[in-house]
Structure formats: C-alpha cells, structure tokens
Amino acid sequence: MRRVRAGNPGTPAGPGVSATLADVARGAGVSKTTASDALRGHGRVSDATRQAVLDAARRLGYSPNRSARSLRTSVTDTIALHIPEFLTSAEYYMAFVFGVAEQAARAGLNVTLVSSGRVPQVDGLILCDPMPDNPVVDQLMNAGLPVVTAERYGGDSRPSGVIWSDHGTSLTELLDHLRARGARRPVLIASDSTADWTLTLQQTYAHWCAEHGIPRLLRKAPFGAAPEVLRGLVGELLAGTPETDAIVCAADGAAAAVLPEIRSAGRVVGEDLLLASCVDSLAMRTAEPPITAIDLRPRHMGAECVRLLCALLAGEAPHGTTRTLAIDMVVRASTRA
C-alpha cells in the first residue's frame, strides 16, 4: 500500500506505507469525522460526499486496520439495548427501539436486547430511562463497556454519554398554557419511579406551584400502572378534590386511559376540566377529544443514542459527552377551554 505525502493529497508517498484515515480525509477534502462516517455508513453525510470519500479511499488504497479499529471503534459490530422490561408494550419504548434499530442498521451494527445484568459480547450499551435502584442497570453501568443513556442517570456511576431532553422547561410551558386557559388547581399524576425524567417532572411541578401560589396537588401511581389503577386514582381525586380543574398525566398513555373515569364523574374534558399528557402517542392523537401532549420524539432519541455511541466507539466524542434532544408541546382540544 502507499501513503499520501502531506500537503499533496493525490500523490503517493511510496511503497510499503499504508494510507491513513487522515490521508483519505485530505484526499476527499473533508474532516476525519466526516470521512469516518462515510466509510462506516453512519452520520449525516450527503451521497456526493460519501462517494467522494469512497473514491479517495480506493485511489489511495486505504484499508482500515482491524486491530487498531478494535481498540477505537468496534470488535463485534453489535450493541446492546436495555429498556424497562415490563414497559416494552408502551408506545414510547417501542418507538425508541425502532429508532435504535434503524440507526444501528445504517451504521452496520447489530442490536441485541438485554433483560438481565449478564452482558453479552458487545461493543457498547444503550440504557433507556435507567433507574438507580435497578440492580440490572447497576450491573450494566459497571460492565466496563461504553454506555450511553437516554435521559440522565441518578446513580453513582457515570455513563460515557447522555442524550437528554429538557423536561423541566417543557412541563413549565405546559403548566403555563393550562394557567392561560384558566386552570388554577392543576394536578400532576406522576410515577413513583426514580428515573430522572420522573423526578424532574415532580420537582418542576412543585417549583411552578410555589412560584404561582397554587396548592401542590401531586398524586403518584405505581410505575407502569394498569389503566384500572389509574382510573381508580382519578376517581378518588375528583371525588375528594372537586375543585380540580386540570389534570396532567406523566405516564405514557395514562391521560387517554382515565378519560372514562372523568366522564363518569360528570366532568367535560376541554370545558370544565383540562387534560394533558407528558408523553405524546397515538392514543393522545386519536382520543375524543384529542389530548394536548409533549412530543418526546422517541424515535429520534433512539437514533441519537446510537449516533453518540458510535462517536464514542470511534474516539470522535470524549467520555462524558451530553447532547440535548429538543421536544415540543402539541396543543389539542383537551386544553382549549
């Protein structure tokens, strides 16, 4: 193989010296990161740029060093994914999994699901909504592999990278929206989990109530509670505190699940009771009336976790990298009183 002379990307340096990724990048007129993305088939690289990099690699006789690559990028071309096992039917988590699978396929990686603390032979791990009191999560966090978490981890270990969303700001926006629509007694029905997302919602709600001089009406449901449990909680809430004029449900699908109980209590959603969800889904969009919700973009979240893990494996992102995924509130008829 031949090496390119510095300063002249198209000229060989002579026999016996291998071209490097930097040589390919210079030959194509791009950065090393872009060249790496193009050669591995991941990242946001245009077709024209990808072709230019491939042409430069062929022209220069570039061939990745497998042993060096095993230290910097991938050994098995497989990554592992862990999500809360009993929530695998929830729409958010399924969309997240599809996002991971699609982006991994683009990067030439396989994905295996992990349900225990026994780690298969993989190059890295993605943990969705990791909870610090989960022994499986604790084992995976300390497995000695690069770990990217979807949302922040509240335990002692520190992941290699984090993709998170600003749930505090989005919930504040939602509560301000309810207040602008006349709500003065909003209730937050949160989960009793220790996930960072859940704790952030509870802290934000408490701060918002204190700031506006509004009584804090927080209710907690078991993590992954069945619809009948949620309906029972709302029935007790409306009977015990009839002054409630808005309900915000944290859990995926919970707001749609409690609609029958709200109607049974003689309340009309969108008129004398506002209803919103911290997680958007098909159930929110097709409910009657459609329910205002925060779009967490789970498919994008899954894809961004893979992108960050690939960057960490390739040495293109430092340990401890944190990236933010934008989320948005979608206003629907349930809060247009």
C-alpha positions as CSV (number, residue, x, y, z in Angstrom):
1,M,0.0,0.0,0.0
2,R,1.0,3.6,-0.5
3,R,0.9,6.7,1.7
4,V,0.0,10.1,0.6
5,R,2.5,12.9,1.0
6,A,1.5,15.6,3.4
7,G,0.3,18.7,1.5
8,N,-0.5,16.8,-1.7
9,P,-3.5,14.5,-1.1
10,G,-3.3,12.9,-4.5
11,T,0.3,11.9,-4.6
12,P,1.6,8.5,-3.3
13,A,4.5,8.6,-0.8
14,G,5.9,5.3,-1.9
15,P,5.5,1.5,-1.4
16,G,5.2,-0.2,2.0
17,V,3.4,2.6,3.9
18,S,-0.4,2.4,4.5
19,A,-2.7,5.3,3.8
20,T,-4.5,6.6,6.9
21,L,-7.9,7.9,7.6
22,A,-6.4,11.4,7.7
23,D,-5.0,10.8,4.2
24,V,-8.4,9.8,2.9
25,A,-10.0,12.9,4.5
26,R,-7.5,15.2,2.8
27,G,-7.9,13.4,-0.5
28,A,-11.7,13.9,-0.3
29,G,-11.4,17.5,1.1
30,V,-13.4,16.6,4.3
31,S,-12.8,16.3,8.0
32,K,-11.6,13.0,9.6
33,T,-15.0,12.7,11.3
34,T,-16.9,13.0,8.0
35,A,-14.5,10.6,6.3
36,S,-15.1,8.1,9.1
37,D,-18.9,8.5,9.0
38,A,-18.8,8.0,5.2
39,L,-16.7,4.9,5.3
40,R,-18.7,3.3,8.1
41,G,-22.1,4.3,6.6
42,H,-23.4,6.4,9.5
43,G,-23.8,10.1,10.3
44,R,-25.4,12.8,8.3
45,V,-23.3,12.6,5.1
46,S,-24.6,13.5,1.7
47,D,-24.4,11.0,-1.1
48,A,-22.0,13.2,-3.0
49,T,-19.6,13.5,0.0
50,R,-19.9,9.8,0.8
51,Q,-18.9,8.9,-2.8
52,A,-16.0,11.4,-2.8
53,V,-14.6,9.7,0.4
54,L,-15.1,6.2,-1.1
55,D,-13.3,7.3,-4.3
56,A,-10.4,8.7,-2.3
57,A,-10.1,5.5,-0.2
58,R,-10.0,3.4,-3.4
59,R,-7.5,5.7,-5.0
60,L,-5.2,5.7,-2.0
61,G,-5.5,2.0,-1.3
62,Y,-6.9,2.7,2.2
63,S,-7.9,-0.3,4.3
64,P,-8.9,0.0,8.0
65,N,-6.5,-1.6,10.4
66,R,-8.7,-4.2,12.2
67,S,-6.6,-4.4,15.3
68,A,-6.5,-0.6,15.7
69,R,-10.2,-0.4,14.9
70,S,-10.9,-2.9,17.6
71,L,-9.3,-0.6,20.1
72,R,-11.0,2.6,18.8
73,T,-14.4,1.5,17.4
74,S,-15.9,-1.9,17.2
75,V,-15.0,-5.6,17.9
76,T,-18.3,-7.4,17.4
77,D,-20.3,-4.8,15.4
78,T,-23.1,-5.4,18.0
79,I,-24.5,-3.1,20.6
80,A,-26.8,-4.0,23.4
81,L,-30.0,-2.2,24.4
82,H,-31.8,-2.3,27.8
83,I,-35.3,-0.9,28.5
84,P,-37.6,-1.4,31.5
85,E,-38.8,-4.9,30.8
86,F,-42.4,-4.6,31.8
87,L,-42.9,-1.4,29.7
88,T,-41.9,-3.0,26.4
89,S,-45.5,-2.6,25.1
90,A,-45.6,1.2,25.8
91,E,-45.6,3.2,22.6
92,Y,-42.7,5.4,23.6
93,Y,-40.3,2.5,24.3
94,M,-41.3,0.7,21.1
95,A,-40.6,3.8,19.0
96,F,-37.3,4.2,20.8
97,V,-36.3,0.7,20.0
98,F,-37.2,1.2,16.3
99,G,-35.0,4.4,16.3
100,V,-32.1,2.5,17.8
101,A,-32.5,-0.4,15.3
102,E,-32.8,1.9,12.2
103,Q,-29.7,4.0,13.1
104,A,-27.7,0.9,14.1
105,A,-28.5,-0.7,10.7
106,R,-27.3,2.5,8.9
107,A,-24.0,2.2,10.9
108,G,-23.6,-1.5,10.1
109,L,-24.3,-2.6,13.7
110,N,-26.5,-5.4,15.1
111,V,-28.6,-4.8,18.2
112,T,-29.4,-7.2,21.0
113,L,-31.8,-6.7,23.8
114,V,-30.6,-7.2,27.3
115,S,-33.0,-8.1,30.1
116,S,-30.6,-9.1,32.8
117,G,-27.3,-7.9,34.2
118,R,-25.4,-10.6,32.2
119,V,-23.8,-8.7,29.4
120,P,-23.3,-10.5,26.0
121,Q,-20.2,-9.9,23.9
122,V,-21.0,-6.4,22.5
123,D,-19.1,-3.2,21.9
124,G,-21.3,-0.8,23.9
125,L,-24.6,-0.4,25.7
126,I,-27.6,1.9,25.4
127,L,-29.9,2.2,28.5
128,C,-33.3,3.8,28.2
129,D,-34.6,5.7,31.3
130,P,-32.1,4.0,33.7
131,M,-33.2,4.0,37.3
132,P,-30.5,4.0,40.1
133,D,-32.4,1.5,42.3
134,N,-32.4,-1.1,39.5
135,P,-29.8,-3.8,40.1
136,V,-29.7,-4.8,36.4
137,V,-28.9,-1.2,35.5
138,D,-26.2,-1.0,38.1
139,Q,-24.6,-4.2,36.7
140,L,-24.7,-2.9,33.1
141,M,-23.4,0.5,34.1
142,N,-20.3,-1.2,35.7
143,A,-19.7,-3.7,32.9
144,G,-16.6,-1.9,31.7
145,L,-18.2,-1.0,28.3
146,P,-19.1,2.4,26.8
147,V,-22.6,3.2,27.9
148,V,-25.0,5.8,26.5
149,T,-28.1,6.6,28.5
150,A,-31.4,8.0,27.1
151,E,-32.0,10.6,29.9
152,R,-29.7,11.2,32.8
153,Y,-28.7,8.5,35.3
154,G,-29.1,9.4,39.0
155,G,-26.8,6.6,40.4
156,D,-23.2,6.7,41.4
157,S,-21.8,5.5,38.1
158,R,-21.3,7.9,35.2
159,P,-22.3,6.9,31.7
160,S,-19.9,7.5,28.8
161,G,-22.5,9.7,27.1
162,V,-26.1,11.0,27.6
163,I,-28.9,12.1,25.3
164,W,-31.5,14.0,27.4
165,S,-34.4,16.4,26.9
166,D,-35.3,19.5,28.9
167,H,-38.4,18.1,30.6
168,G,-38.4,20.9,33.2
169,T,-38.8,23.6,30.6
170,S,-41.4,21.6,28.6
171,L,-43.6,21.0,31.7
172,T,-43.3,24.6,32.8
173,E,-44.5,25.6,29.3
174,L,-47.4,23.1,29.6
175,L,-48.4,24.4,33.1
176,D,-48.2,28.0,31.8
177,H,-50.5,27.0,29.0
178,L,-53.1,25.5,31.4
179,R,-53.0,28.6,33.5
180,A,-53.5,30.8,30.5
181,R,-56.6,28.7,29.8
182,G,-58.0,29.4,33.3
183,A,-56.7,26.4,35.3
184,R,-56.0,27.3,39.0
185,R,-55.9,23.8,40.5
186,P,-53.8,21.6,38.2
187,V,-52.9,18.1,39.4
188,L,-49.9,16.2,38.4
189,I,-50.3,12.4,38.3
190,A,-46.7,11.2,38.4
191,S,-45.0,7.8,38.6
192,D,-43.4,6.5,41.7
193,S,-40.2,5.6,39.8
194,T,-36.8,7.0,40.5
195,A,-36.0,7.8,36.8
196,D,-34.5,11.2,36.3
197,W,-37.4,12.1,34.0
198,T,-40.0,11.4,36.7
199,L,-38.1,13.2,39.4
200,T,-37.6,16.3,37.1
201,L,-41.4,16.5,36.4
202,Q,-42.2,16.3,40.2
203,Q,-39.6,19.0,41.1
204,T,-40.7,21.2,38.2
205,Y,-44.4,21.0,39.2
206,A,-43.6,21.8,42.9
207,H,-41.5,24.8,41.9
208,W,-44.2,26.1,39.5
209,C,-46.9,25.8,42.1
210,A,-44.8,27.6,44.7
211,E,-44.0,30.4,42.2
212,H,-47.6,30.9,41.4
213,G,-49.0,30.5,44.9
214,I,-51.0,27.4,43.8
215,P,-51.6,24.4,46.1
216,R,-49.5,21.4,45.1
217,L,-51.8,18.5,44.2
218,L,-49.4,15.8,43.4
219,R,-50.6,12.2,43.1
220,K,-48.4,9.2,42.4
221,A,-49.2,5.9,40.6
222,P,-47.1,2.8,40.5
223,F,-44.5,2.7,37.7
224,G,-46.3,1.0,34.7
225,A,-49.7,1.0,36.5
226,A,-52.6,-0.7,34.7
227,P,-55.4,1.5,33.3
228,E,-57.8,0.4,36.1
229,V,-55.4,1.6,38.7
230,L,-55.1,5.0,37.1
231,R,-58.8,5.3,36.7
232,G,-59.3,4.5,40.4
233,L,-56.8,7.2,41.3
234,V,-58.5,9.8,39.2
235,G,-62.0,8.8,40.6
236,E,-60.8,9.3,44.1
237,L,-59.1,12.6,43.1
238,L,-62.2,14.1,41.6
239,A,-64.4,13.0,44.4
240,G,-62.0,14.2,47.1
241,T,-60.9,17.5,45.4
242,P,-63.8,18.6,43.1
243,E,-62.1,22.0,42.7
244,T,-59.5,20.2,40.4
245,D,-59.7,22.0,37.0
246,A,-56.7,20.4,35.2
247,I,-55.0,17.0,35.2
248,V,-51.5,16.4,33.8
249,C,-50.6,12.7,33.4
250,A,-46.9,11.9,33.3
251,A,-47.0,8.2,32.1
252,D,-47.3,7.1,28.5
253,G,-51.0,6.5,27.7
254,A,-52.3,7.4,31.1
255,A,-54.3,10.5,30.0
256,A,-56.3,8.6,27.5
257,A,-56.8,5.7,29.9
258,V,-58.5,8.0,32.5
259,L,-61.0,9.6,30.1
260,P,-63.9,7.2,31.0
261,E,-63.4,8.0,34.8
262,I,-63.5,11.7,34.1
263,R,-66.8,11.3,32.2
264,S,-68.2,9.1,34.9
265,A,-67.6,12.0,37.4
266,G,-69.7,14.3,35.2
267,R,-66.8,16.4,34.0
268,V,-66.3,17.5,30.4
269,V,-62.7,17.4,29.1
270,G,-61.8,20.7,27.3
271,E,-64.6,22.6,29.1
272,D,-64.7,22.3,32.9
273,L,-61.6,20.1,33.1
274,L,-58.4,20.4,31.1
275,L,-56.4,17.2,30.4
276,A,-52.8,16.9,29.2
277,S,-50.0,14.3,28.9
278,C,-46.3,14.5,29.4
279,V,-45.9,11.9,26.6
280,D,-47.5,12.1,23.2
281,S,-48.7,9.0,21.5
282,L,-51.3,7.7,19.0
283,A,-53.7,7.3,22.0
284,M,-53.4,11.1,22.6
285,R,-53.9,12.0,19.0
286,T,-57.0,9.7,18.5
287,A,-58.7,10.3,21.9
288,E,-62.0,12.2,22.0
289,P,-61.2,15.0,22.4
290,P,-57.6,14.8,21.3
291,I,-55.3,15.4,24.2
292,T,-52.6,18.1,24.5
293,A,-49.2,16.4,25.0
294,I,-45.4,16.8,24.9
295,D,-43.9,15.1,21.9
296,L,-40.7,13.4,23.2
297,R,-39.6,12.3,19.8
298,P,-38.7,8.8,20.9
299,R,-37.6,7.5,17.5
300,H,-35.2,10.4,17.2
301,M,-34.0,9.8,20.8
302,G,-33.1,6.2,19.9
303,A,-31.3,7.2,16.8
304,E,-29.3,9.9,18.6
305,C,-28.2,7.4,21.3
306,V,-26.7,5.2,18.6
307,R,-25.0,8.2,16.9
308,L,-23.4,9.2,20.2
309,L,-22.4,5.6,21.0
310,C,-20.8,5.3,17.5
311,A,-18.9,8.5,18.1
312,L,-17.6,7.3,21.4
313,L,-16.5,4.0,20.0
314,A,-14.7,5.7,17.2
315,G,-12.9,8.1,19.5
316,E,-14.7,11.1,18.0
317,A,-16.5,12.2,21.2
318,P,-15.0,12.5,24.6
319,H,-16.2,10.4,27.6
320,G,-19.0,12.3,29.4
321,T,-20.5,13.9,26.3
322,T,-24.0,15.1,26.8
323,R,-26.3,16.1,23.9
324,T,-29.8,17.6,24.1
325,L,-32.8,16.4,22.1
326,A,-35.4,19.1,21.5
327,I,-39.0,18.3,22.5
328,D,-42.2,20.2,21.8
329,M,-45.7,20.7,23.2
330,V,-48.6,19.9,20.9
331,V,-51.8,21.7,21.9
332,R,-55.1,19.9,21.2
333,A,-58.8,20.3,22.0
334,S,-58.4,18.9,25.6
335,T,-56.9,22.2,26.8
336,R,-58.7,24.7,24.7
337,A,-61.3,25.8,27.2
